[in-house]
Amino acid sequence: MTIARENAKTVGKLTAVALGMFAFGYLLVPLYQQICEATGINILSLSERQVPGGGTAGKNAKLPANSQVDTSRTITVEFDSNVRSLWDFKPAVRSMQVHPGEMATVMYEFQNVQNRRMAAQAIPSYAPRQATAFFNKLECFCFSQYTLEPGEKREWPVVFYIDPRISKDIKTITLSYTFFEVGGKAQAVPATAAAPASAEGGSS
């Protein structure tokens, strides 16, 4: 077999793998929707509430009374966003530095650029994974599904703090959201609330 034929065979295999990965990612959302419809449970949202970082949304969001800020170190929190349909979704800032135990806020911008009403929900993930148990969200749009009208644009806050007990080896945490369309009943769009002072640009 010539080198050219061998290279062509390798390229064919790589192309098949790439197409398979693309198809798998494309099918994740409808597969999730089918599971939710069959079980009547928003599985991913339920799991998010069950982990220690799930937090509680609402006007009573606040730090635990015994929480102390560790000013001796800082952690860089990076913000990422992914979408699964035709809308705009991004964080207002790409990163910020916070002290463990310090409450901080990041705004996320979302716009429905389709010509129809849609219901959507964001699902978070964390890197490194061991940071999940120490990343506490006190307020987050990811706790519920929401309906947006055609062209409607909103800004939503994520209020969070990092548990000071987190390993000192963790210097950077990436919070990533995937926003995708879902079926079924959704809540009304929450108004943009006045948020606590952001830690953007670092803190002293």
Phi, psi and chi 1 to 4 in degrees:
 res  aa     phi    psi   chi1   chi2   chi3   chi4
   1 MET       -  130.5 -176.9  177.8  -67.3      -
   2 THR   -73.5  162.2   64.7      -      -      -
   3 ILE   -62.5  -38.5  -64.2  178.4      -      -
   4 ALA   -61.5  -43.8      -      -      -      -
   5 ARG   -66.4  -38.4  -69.3 -178.7   61.8 -173.5
   6 GLU   -64.5  -43.0 -174.4   66.8   27.2      -
   7 ASN   -63.8  -40.8  -71.6  -17.6      -      -
   8 ALA   -63.1  -39.2      -      -      -      -
   9 LYS   -65.2  -41.5 -174.3  176.5  179.7 -179.8
  10 THR   -64.3  -44.1  -59.4      -      -      -
  11 VAL   -61.4  -39.4  170.5      -      -      -
  12 GLY   -62.0  -42.4      -      -      -      -
  13 LYS   -64.7  -43.6  -70.0 -179.8  178.8  179.7
  14 LEU   -64.3  -38.9  -68.1  175.5      -      -
  15 THR   -63.9  -41.3  -58.7      -      -      -
  16 ALA   -63.5  -40.6      -      -      -      -
  17 VAL   -64.3  -44.3  170.4      -      -      -
  18 ALA   -62.6  -43.8      -      -      -      -
  19 LEU   -64.2  -38.1  -69.6  174.7      -      -
  20 GLY   -64.7  -41.1      -      -      -      -
  21 MET   -65.3  -40.8  -67.3  176.6   64.4      -
  22 PHE   -62.8  -44.5  175.3   80.7      -      -
  23 ALA   -63.5  -39.9      -      -      -      -
  24 PHE   -62.7  -46.4  176.9   74.5      -      -
  25 GLY   -63.2  -38.2      -      -      -      -
  26 TYR   -66.2  -34.1 -176.9   81.0      -      -
  27 LEU   -85.3   -8.6  -68.2  173.4      -      -
  28 LEU   -60.5  -44.6  -82.8  178.5      -      -
  29 VAL   -65.7  -52.7  173.4      -      -      -
  30 PRO   -61.4  -32.1   15.1  -28.4      -      -
  31 LEU   -64.7  -44.1  177.8   60.9      -      -
  32 TYR   -60.3  -42.8  162.2   72.0      -      -
  33 GLN   -62.2  -41.7  -66.9  174.9  -13.7      -
  34 GLN   -63.7  -39.8  -68.3  -62.2  -39.4      -
  35 ILE   -65.1  -42.7  -66.8  174.4      -      -
  36 CYS   -63.5  -42.0  -71.6      -      -      -
  37 GLU   -65.9  -36.1  -69.5  176.0    1.9      -
  38 ALA   -73.4  -36.0      -      -      -      -
  39 THR   -97.5  -20.2   62.1      -      -      -
  40 GLY    75.0   15.9      -      -      -      -
  41 ILE  -126.2  135.3  -59.4  174.3      -      -
  42 ASN   -82.5   89.4 -171.2  -26.9      -      -
  43 ILE   -61.0  -47.6  -62.6  171.4      -      -
  44 LEU   -66.4  -40.5  -66.6  178.1      -      -
  45 SER   -66.0  -39.5 -176.9      -      -      -
  46 LEU   -62.0  -44.2  177.6   61.4      -      -
  47 SER   -61.9  -39.2  -61.5      -      -      -
  48 GLU   -61.1  -38.4  167.8   64.3    7.4      -
  49 ARG   -72.5  -24.2  -72.3 -175.4  177.2  -84.0
  50 GLN   -82.0  -24.1  -71.5  176.5  -25.6      -
  51 VAL   -78.0  155.2  -61.3      -      -      -
  52 PRO   -55.1  -29.7  -27.1   35.4      -      -
  53 GLY   -81.7    4.8      -      -      -      -
  54 GLY   -65.6  -38.7      -      -      -      -
  55 GLY    66.9 -172.4      -      -      -      -
  56 THR  -135.1  125.9  -58.5      -      -      -
  57 ALA   -85.5  159.2      -      -      -      -
  58 GLY   129.9  177.3      -      -      -      -
  59 LYS   -69.5  -17.4   61.8 -178.2  179.6 -179.9
  60 ASN   -91.2   11.6  -64.5  -37.8      -      -
  61 ALA   -61.2  127.4      -      -      -      -
  62 LYS  -161.4  162.1   59.3 -177.4  179.1 -179.7
  63 LEU   -71.0  148.8  -74.2  169.3      -      -
  64 PRO   -57.9  147.9  -23.7   33.3      -      -
  65 ALA   -60.7  -30.5      -      -      -      -
  66 ASN   -95.4   11.3   60.4   -9.9      -      -
  67 SER   -76.2  135.3  177.5      -      -      -
  68 GLN  -124.1  141.4  -64.9 -176.4   -6.3      -
  69 VAL   -84.8  128.4  177.8      -      -      -
  70 ASP   -93.0   93.4 -177.4   -1.9      -      -
  71 THR   -78.8   -2.5   57.4      -      -      -
  72 SER   -79.3  -10.6   67.9      -      -      -
  73 ARG  -148.8  160.4   58.6 -174.9  175.2  133.1
  74 THR  -128.3  152.6   58.6      -      -      -
  75 ILE  -124.2  132.1  -64.7  176.7      -      -
  76 THR   -84.8  122.7  -60.4      -      -      -
  77 VAL  -106.4  119.1 -177.8      -      -      -
  78 GLU   -99.9  142.8  -61.2  175.5  -21.0      -
  79 PHE  -116.3  131.0  -53.7  104.6      -      -
  80 ASP  -129.8  155.4 -173.9   30.2      -      -
  81 SER  -143.6  142.3   59.8      -      -      -
  82 ASN  -134.6  149.5  -58.5  -76.3      -      -
  83 VAL  -127.9  155.9  -66.1      -      -      -
  84 ARG  -122.2   19.0  -67.5  -70.1 -176.0 -177.3
  85 SER  -165.6 -163.9 -170.4      -      -      -
  86 LEU   -91.3   79.1  -60.8  176.3      -      -
  87 TRP  -151.8  165.4   51.0   73.8      -      -
  88 ASP  -101.2  132.4  -67.6  -28.2      -      -
  89 PHE  -151.8  120.9  174.3   55.0      -      -
  90 LYS  -161.5  154.7   61.5 -177.3  178.0 -179.3
  91 PRO   -78.5  150.8   28.7  -34.9      -      -
  92 ALA   -68.8  -29.5      -      -      -      -
  93 VAL  -131.3  153.3  -64.1      -      -      -
  94 ARG   -88.9  -21.3  -71.3  -61.7  176.7 -178.7
  95 SER  -163.3  162.6   67.3      -      -      -
  96 MET  -155.5  160.0   63.6  173.6   61.3      -
  97 GLN  -108.5  133.1  -71.0 -170.7  -34.1      -
  98 VAL  -134.1  154.8  -61.0      -      -      -
  99 HIS   -86.2  142.3  -63.6  -57.4      -      -
 100 PRO   -56.1  133.7  -27.3   36.3      -      -
 101 GLY    90.1   -7.8      -      -      -      -
 102 GLU   -91.6  130.6  174.7 -173.9   23.3      -
 103 MET   -77.9  134.9 -174.5  163.1   64.5      -
 104 ALA  -138.9  162.3      -      -      -      -
 105 THR  -134.8  136.5  -61.1      -      -      -
 106 VAL  -127.7  139.5   60.0      -      -      -
 107 MET   -97.7  141.3  -58.6  -61.6  -65.8      -
 108 TYR  -115.7  136.2  -88.6   78.3      -      -
 109 GLU  -103.1  133.5  -57.3  169.5   -5.8      -
 110 PHE  -137.6  136.6 -178.7   89.6      -      -
 111 GLN  -141.2  131.6 -177.0  175.2   17.6      -
 112 ASN   -83.5  106.5  176.4   12.3      -      -
 113 VAL   -96.8    9.2  -62.6      -      -      -
 114 GLN   -88.2  165.3  -59.3  179.8   83.2      -
 115 ASN   -95.6   29.2   59.5    0.1      -      -
 116 ARG  -146.9  157.7   60.7 -177.7  176.2   86.1
 117 ARG   -67.0  147.5  176.5 -175.0  -64.4  178.5
 118 MET  -144.2  151.0   58.4  169.5  -73.2      -
 119 ALA  -110.5  133.3      -      -      -      -
 120 ALA  -143.2  162.8      -      -      -      -
 121 GLN  -150.2  146.0 -179.6  166.1    5.4      -
 122 ALA  -101.4  137.8      -      -      -      -
 123 ILE  -117.0  124.1  -59.0  -60.4      -      -
 124 PRO   -89.9  158.9   32.8  -34.5      -      -
 125 SER  -146.1  161.7   60.5      -      -      -
 126 TYR  -132.4  147.7  -51.5   85.9      -      -
 127 ALA  -140.7  130.8      -      -      -      -
 128 PRO   -71.3  158.8   28.8  -36.4      -      -
 129 ARG   -61.1  -32.0  -68.0 -169.1   61.4 -178.0
 130 GLN   -68.1  -11.3   57.8  -94.8   37.9      -
 131 ALA   -79.7  -14.6      -      -      -      -
 132 THR   -54.6  -46.1  -59.0      -      -      -
 133 ALA   -69.0  -13.9      -      -      -      -
 134 PHE  -110.4   -2.5  -59.6   93.6      -      -
 135 PHE   -98.0  104.4 -160.1  104.1      -      -
 136 ASN  -104.7  119.2  -66.4  -83.7      -      -
 137 LYS   -99.6  120.3  -65.2 -168.8  -61.1  -61.4
 138 LEU   -88.4  -27.2  -55.8  178.5      -      -
 139 GLU  -146.2  133.9 -177.3  176.0   -4.0      -
 140 CYS  -162.4  137.2 -178.4      -      -      -
 141 PHE   -67.3  -14.8   51.7   84.5      -      -
 142 CYS   -74.6   -7.5   60.8      -      -      -
 143 PHE   -74.3  -17.8  -67.3  147.2      -      -
 144 SER  -142.5  167.3  -58.9      -      -      -
 145 GLN   -93.4  148.3  -61.2  176.0   11.0      -
 146 TYR  -136.7  153.2  -61.9  106.8      -      -
 147 THR  -106.5  132.4  -61.5      -      -      -
 148 LEU  -124.6  140.5  -73.9   87.5      -      -
 149 GLU   -78.1  164.3  -60.5  -64.2  -29.4      -
 150 PRO   -55.4  128.3  -25.6   34.8      -      -
 151 GLY    77.6   -3.9      -      -      -      -
 152 GLU   -68.6  138.7 -173.7  170.5    5.1      -
 153 LYS  -124.9  136.7 -175.0  175.8 -177.5  179.1
 154 ARG  -139.4  156.3  -71.9  -74.4  177.4  170.8
 155 GLU  -121.1  129.2  -70.9 -173.4  -16.2      -
 156 TRP  -124.9  140.0  -68.6  -32.8      -      -
 157 PRO   -89.9  150.1   33.2  -35.5      -      -
 158 VAL  -117.8  114.4  177.1      -      -      -
 159 VAL  -102.1  125.2 -176.7      -      -      -
 160 PHE  -146.8  164.5   67.7   92.7      -      -
 161 TYR  -147.5  155.6   76.0   94.4      -      -
 162 ILE  -104.4  126.5  -60.3  170.5      -      -
 163 ASP   -58.1  127.1 -166.4  -45.6      -      -
 164 PRO   -60.3  -15.4  -23.8   34.8      -      -
 165 ARG   -78.1   -1.9  -65.8  173.9  -63.4  178.2
 166 ILE   -61.0  147.8 -167.3  169.9      -      -
 167 SER   -57.4  138.9  170.7      -      -      -
 168 LYS   -70.6  -10.8  -67.7 -175.4  178.1 -179.2
 169 ASP   -75.7  -18.0  -66.9  -27.2      -      -
 170 ILE   -87.2  111.8  -63.2  179.3      -      -
 171 LYS  -104.0  -24.0  -52.6  -66.1 -174.8 -178.5
 172 THR  -137.0  137.0  -58.5      -      -      -
 173 ILE  -126.4  133.3  -61.8  175.1      -      -
 174 THR  -107.5  121.2  -59.7      -      -      -
 175 LEU  -101.6  117.3  171.5   62.3      -      -
 176 SER  -119.3  137.1  180.0      -      -      -
 177 TYR  -119.0  136.8  -74.7  102.4      -      -
 178 THR  -110.9  120.0  -61.9      -      -      -
 179 PHE  -104.0  121.5 -142.9  123.6      -      -
 180 PHE  -139.9  159.3   57.7   86.0      -      -
 181 GLU   -77.9  141.3 -172.6  170.1    3.7      -
 182 VAL  -130.0  159.6  -64.9      -      -      -
 183 GLY   -96.0  175.6      -      -      -      -
 184 GLY    90.1 -176.6      -      -      -      -
 185 LYS   -72.1  137.7 -174.6  177.6  179.6 -179.3
 186 ALA  -128.8  158.0      -      -      -      -
 187 GLN   -79.5  164.6  -60.6 -177.1   15.0      -
 188 ALA   -67.3  155.5      -      -      -      -
 189 VAL   -67.1  128.8  175.3      -      -      -
 190 PRO   -74.1  141.4   28.9  -34.5      -      -
 191 ALA   -70.1  150.7      -      -      -      -
 192 THR   -68.9  121.0  -59.4      -      -      -
 193 ALA   -94.7  156.4      -      -      -      -
 194 ALA   -69.3  122.5      -      -      -      -
 195 ALA  -102.1  155.8      -      -      -      -
 196 PRO   -59.9  162.2  -21.4   31.9      -      -
 197 ALA   -58.8  132.4      -      -      -      -
 198 SER   -75.7  152.7  170.3      -      -      -
 199 ALA   -91.9   15.1      -      -      -      -
 200 GLU   -55.7  136.6 -179.8 -178.6   -5.3      -
 201 GLY    86.2    4.9      -      -      -      -
 202 GLY    90.7  172.7      -      -      -      -
 203 SER  -142.6  160.4   52.0      -      -      -
 204 SER   -96.9      -   58.4      -      -      -
